[in-house]
Amino acid sequence: MGTFEFTSVFARELRLFLAFKESMGCNGASRIHYLRSFDAYCTEHHVRSFDQQAIESWVRFKKASQPGSSPS
């Protein structure tokens, strides 16, 4: 799973998800990239609930931080 550590309140669940996927032979680097990004967002923004609002807020944050994006 690499040498990084998840830091959000979802760290345990994220590690378990990656271990599950690896046990099935799935080792996608893009999956890890997105999970690390979501984890960092949750830590920085004190997200405590894994719900639709948390996911949509992260997606808006990611879109707004892309070069050339306009505020929504």
Steps between C-alpha positions, in 0.01 A plus 500: 500500500797734495674696771239773554252517784145625490431766763125565499239341723445260208860372506414151624222452245718629216781260594254210519353591161846505338591169664176348370565626147859374511381158616294489181805587288406866446793736558385817322722801565221739396274356771768566761554852366130586537469339842805691625355822360164436669673406825707822498188706427314335789789568737542863393127577504414298812255274314357247744213344302536290188192618318387662178577849627860404582557346157340788311698756702824317416410484130422875495830569678692286247330666204562850637869426553556397137685754283262714299195413705244763581331525839159336511 
